[in-house]
C-alpha cells in the first residue's frame, strides 16, 4: 500500500459538505429550543464493514464540539443487521443539523469498504493483489482510498502526480509506446512507469520499452495467460477493464500480479443506516 495520509484533507472535505447543506443556517432545526438536549444512536440495517468514523466525527466536531459521540464498534469491524454503531448526545438542534452529512459520509465509505471486502473473499490465498482506481467520487478520493484499504485491498496511484500510467491517448499523443516510455524514464527516473495495452503486440512493445507494469485492458482469460508466458516476470502485469466479481478467481489463476477495478469506488450502493432520536428529560 502507498504511504498515504488519508486524513490530510478531512477538515476541508467535511467543511465543503456542510457548507452545501447548511449555508446560512438550518431553518428547520431553528424551530427547536436552543437548550433542548437529545440522545441518538446510529443503527446499521444490513451486513457491512464499518468505515468512515473519522469523517463522521469531524462533522459533529465542526457543528458543535460539545456533542459526544461514543462508538460501540471498531473501524473495519464486520457489522450485523440492526446493530448499533454509536451513540450521540448533546444539543438536539445540532445533532439534527449534522445528521444527514454525517450519515452521507458513513454510508458511502461503508459501502466502499463492504464491496471491497466481498471482492477480497474471491482472492483469498491467491498471488494476485486487488487494486482500486482513480474512478472515485469527486472530492472523496482520499476517503474512498481509505475505505478500500479498510476493506482489505491495496491502493493504486492516488492521482496524476504520484505515478505514471501511459494510456491509449497518451500513447497516440506521445508518438507510440516506445517514445512515451523513453520520455518517462528520462524525465522521471524514480517513478514507476505503467503502460496500458490492448493486445499482445502492444504488450511486447511495452516490455521492450522497459515498462515496470503492463496493464492488460479488456483481455480475455486466454490472452492474459499468453501475456504471463510472454512477459515471464520481466514486468508486473495488471488486469483492468470490466472486471466482474465472479471472474476474479479465474483471472488470478492466470498468474497476473494485479487486478484493478473502479467498481469498488464508483458502483457502490449506500449502506442502509438510520438515526434513532430521542429527547432528554428536562
Order of alpha helices (4+ residues) and beta strands (2+ residues): alpha-beta-beta-alpha-beta-beta-beta-alpha-beta-alpha-beta-alpha-alpha-beta-alpha-beta-alpha-beta-alpha-beta-alpha-beta
